[in-house]
Amino acid sequence: MRIYTSRFSSGIPLGGLGTGSIEIWPDGSFKEWLIFNNRRWGNYGEPEFYVNDSDLAFMIRIAPEGSEPVVRLLKAGFWVETDQDLTYRGCGPSAVVHPYHMPWFRPVREVEFTGKPPMAILKFTDPSLKEYGVDVELEAFGSLIPGNVNDSAIPAAFLKFNLVNRGRVTVELSLMGVVRNPHRISEEVGVVNKLIEGEGYSGVSLSGLGIPRTHGMFNGELALVFMGGFDSAVTLRLNQRNRGEFINALRRLMVDFRGDGLLSGVVNDEAYGVDLYSAITKGVRLKPGESASIVLIIAWYYPNHIDNSGRLVGHYYENLFKNVKEVLDYSVRNFNRLYGEVKEFVNSLYDANYDEWIIDLAISQLTTLPKSTWLTKDGYFAVWEGGPGCCGLTTLDVALWGIVGIALLYPDLAIRVSRQFSSFILKPGMSPFYEMFALAFPENMRLYREALAKDPTIQHDIDKFRNTVKAIVEKTGLDPSGRVPHAFRASESSVDGYDRNDLMPEFILMSLLNYYWTGDSSFLREIWGSIRDVIEAMLRQHNEAKLNLPYHTPPSGYEGSSQVANELGRDWRERELLRLLFSGPMYFYTTVNTFDAMSLLGIATFTSDLWVAALKAALSVAGEAGDEAYVSRLSEVLNSALANFTKYLWNGEYFDLWFDPVSNLRDNAVMTAGLTGEWYLKVLLGLDYAVDKDKVTSMLRAIYRNNFKKGEGLINASYPGKPRPSLAGDLKYFNGTGIPYNVSGQMDTPWTGIEIPVAMHMIWEGLVNEGLEVLRSVHERYVDYGLYWNHVECDGHYFRPLVSLDIPNALAGFRYIGRDKSISINPRIKTPIRGPVLAPGSVMTLDYGENEVKLIGRVGELEVGRITLSGFMGKSIRVFYNGAEVKAIINIEDGRVSITLDNPVKLQRGSTLTIIGY
């Protein structure tokens, strides 16, 4: 995605899995340093930033033979002046970059920024560079490499400055980096800058003195080094409260640098009460036509990661390195390999013969990985729902979609997520949630009140209280066990609640996706008990209508809480209490869903489809899990649920939003995410739909026709032929409930993480133009807002849109199922098609022609034993692996080719699987 500095307000985070990140922006600045375990990456609370835009900057000195040297700031705009006012406050030492005092030191004229996460490429253009024929380019990246968790967890940002002399004379080029020590968090804390060096590098280390043990920076260190070693370095003591002294000191530094590209002074220093700035330089001499690269590595090591429970959880990188020097030793020693693998990853994604914007969109949310992931010392992996620091870690109803991106890149980490949720499925002893949700049921609460009336001491004796609740649950059978948690509360040991019934089928689908894609049978057997518990919990707790479909009891969404309570309550405390009293038969929310401000009543298409899909997926593996006895039970429930789903919600064109058989109220809105379960079954798992295919395609057409709004996007739902709040102002939902239908409500807005998978589903079903139009709308909306690498829902960098990594697979009709080591390919766009396809931990290039198909390994490794091709020509088929023919059983029928290799092959970097039709 190529843009220019004035267009954007987001950038590419540099870093790794669970390391925190530094974001490089299109103007060349380095923002949002989240490497210090600082909030909100490390915990909830107000954001903490110890580094500002000016605390790291790079300058280049260009000295052509026979000419005066030129110095340029490799950044658009000013440097240390974040609130520059040269008109009213420009007299004297107000700025380093100053057209009067320092006219020879200027920012570059323009920065051309190409974001290809995990890499950003910046080309600096300026009349002086052009005059002397000098090209200056920066390749900045973090070491995200699919399938390789260790190398993807290196706490470092790599900056490779590529310099070319296209001029007619020899040019001396010197690069200088200037950095402020960020550890001066208070007047009581000192700062230390010192030389750090090792084999093949030298630079400066930054740390603090007297940092409290409870602070994220405690025992931490930051380093900037040049590979090959620096030419000169100096540390300056600067007092920013004395602005004149501060500015003039930096101006003198620039004068020193301009002279010969070298600095005079010492590196090692420590101080209290002032800032320490270090500058390091490295130069090259280029003859005409020559080029060179200067590599700078920013490495960090901050082990004091303390979670929301006060527990020291640290970082996974502590298992790989003991300190920042070991990070540097490894990074320098392996730089060429790391750079090559990241570059190959990026190149493999962009090696396509279709429009580049599609790939831009597909990989745009790779930024979520360095920005929002946790990977703790003991291996706990999680992704902030948004922010980072918004809502919770790996919020399950969001992860249903986002996990697709994780599973494609790091399947082992995706499996960990399922295990983590499985370990927190509700059961007796998990206080207070078990008791809370047991007493949410009115019948249980009635019996508790009766028991309390007979023995008031129950409420004062915890053992007696628990035993009372246990006895009530045994009597009624309304046991809350089996509920799935919503999210982790910035801690692997704490969840936020169990208030949603869509979490139960979502847990099943997500877990079985991980099994289908990896084929890890031990994981299936391990998780199967939890899947059974969750199925039975849904039937026990949410089958009030006796339809074997999830039933939504009011209040089933936050906007569905009592409007009477809002009118009668005199303050927020009263309103909250009255809402609990007035809103419905349940004592608090138990049937919310991911559209938590979009109330669903009775049986709803979204949750019903998730449920039938989960049942069908579970049924498909019950035998493999060693539970043949459960098959008949699953079949009976699934058949009943499917019949009732169609009977009560299908209106002949699409499935209504919801219908309540108790109140007889109906909502006939068409919901964009309504068939998420069908998408999971067909597109991701390779199973048949649960409902009829013609109903799926009919609803997809209705979704596009009613919910796609040109100039806006694919909104979450709408009422055919009815007004929208966005155009008509606040309304009431057209369903008889009296619930407000407000401007900017969830129903009337587009969510990227929903638009993209629905567009992919459309493409998969042949609605290619419609799907591409939806994707193009997402692309253009986020370009226009300048937030291309930061999709917003509940805060930024939202997890759900990471599903976008599956876009190339949708175009190619590509799916890998590790369960049987099979690949299926059925291109949805016109062939010949060349483009990337992704499988768990692997990226390949697909070349699909009329009579020849090639799969070329690019990143990672994939074992393939079966291939299915659709629309492929040829009366006879031959298969080659790395040029040698392999034996296979081949079946050709109605344009469909099924190939079973005698021996599975491994697709890895440089290997090729070729299928030729004759």
GILINWO-V94703 format. One record per pair of residues at least 24 apart in sequence whose C-alpha atoms are under 6 Angstrom apart, sorted by the first residue. I is the first residue (numbers start at 1). J is the second residue. Records with the same first field share a line. If there is no record, write none. Layout:
# GILINWO-V94703
I=J, J
This chain:
# GILINWO-V94703
1=114, 115, 360
2=113, 114
3=113
4=112
7=786
8=786
9=786, 787
10=787
13=367
14=141, 142, 157
15=142, 155, 156, 157, 370
16=142, 152, 153, 154, 370
17=152, 153, 370, 373
18=373, 374, 375
19=155
21=370, 371
26=113
27=75, 76
28=75
29=53
36=216, 217
37=216, 305
40=388, 389
41=388, 389
43=490
44=389
50=182
51=182
54=79, 80
55=179, 180
56=178, 179
57=177, 178
58=176, 177
59=175, 176
60=174, 175
61=173, 174
62=173
63=171, 172
64=170, 171
65=170
71=105
72=105, 106, 107, 108
73=106, 107
74=108
75=107
76=107, 108
77=107
93=244, 247
96=247, 251
118=142
132=167
133=165, 166, 167
134=164, 165, 166
135=163, 164
136=162, 163
137=161, 162
146=409, 841
147=409, 410, 841, 860
155=299, 300
156=298, 299
157=297, 298
158=297
159=295, 296
160=294, 295
161=293, 294
162=293
163=291, 292, 293
164=291
165=288, 289, 290
166=288, 289
167=288
168=288
169=288
170=286, 287, 288
171=285, 286
172=284, 285
173=283, 284
174=261, 282, 283
175=281, 282
176=280, 281
177=279, 280
178=278, 279
179=277, 278
180=276, 277
181=206, 276
183=208
187=273
190=271, 272
191=270, 271
192=269, 270
193=268, 269
194=267, 268
200=227, 228
201=226, 227, 228, 229
202=226, 229, 230
216=304, 305
220=301, 302
221=300, 301
222=299, 300
223=298, 299
224=297, 298
225=296, 297
226=295, 296
227=295
230=281, 282
231=281, 282
232=262, 263, 280, 281
233=263, 267, 279, 280
234=265, 266, 267, 278, 279
235=267, 277, 278
236=276, 277
237=275, 276
238=274, 275
239=274
300=324
307=490, 491
308=490, 491
313=376
314=376, 377
315=375, 376, 377
316=375, 376, 377
349=836
351=835
352=834, 835
353=834
362=804, 805, 807
363=805
364=789
365=789, 802
368=797
385=798, 799
386=795, 796, 797, 798
387=795, 796, 797
392=487, 488, 489
393=487, 488
394=487
395=486, 487
396=486
397=503, 594
398=800
400=510
401=800, 803
402=799, 800, 802, 803
404=803
405=802, 803, 805
407=840
408=839, 840, 841
409=840, 841
410=841
411=840
415=514
418=511
425=482, 483, 484
426=481, 482, 483
427=481
437=480
438=480
440=586, 587
441=586
482=533, 534, 537
499=589, 590
500=590, 591, 592, 593
501=591
502=593, 607
504=534
505=610, 611, 614
508=614
509=614
516=817, 818, 819
517=817, 818
518=818
519=818, 819
525=625
548=641
549=608, 641
551=602, 603
552=591, 601, 602
554=584
555=583, 584
556=591, 592, 599, 600
557=592, 596, 597, 598, 599
558=596, 597
559=597
560=599
601=660
602=659, 660
603=658, 659
604=657, 658
605=657, 674
606=674
609=677
610=677
613=677
654=699
666=735
667=735
669=718, 719
670=717, 718
671=716, 717
672=703, 716, 717
713=750, 777
714=750, 755
715=748, 749, 750
716=747, 750
717=747
752=801
753=800, 801
760=810
764=810
808=837
809=837
821=864, 865
822=864, 865, 866, 867
823=867
824=867, 868, 869
825=869
826=870
851=916, 917
852=915, 916
853=914, 915
854=913, 914
855=912, 913
856=911, 912
857=907, 908, 909, 910, 911
858=909
859=909
860=908
861=907, 908
862=906, 907
863=905, 906
864=904, 905
865=901, 904
866=899, 900
867=898, 899
868=897, 898
869=896, 897
870=895, 896
871=895
874=917, 918
875=918
876=917, 918
877=916, 917
878=915, 916
879=914, 915
880=913, 914
881=912, 913
882=911, 912
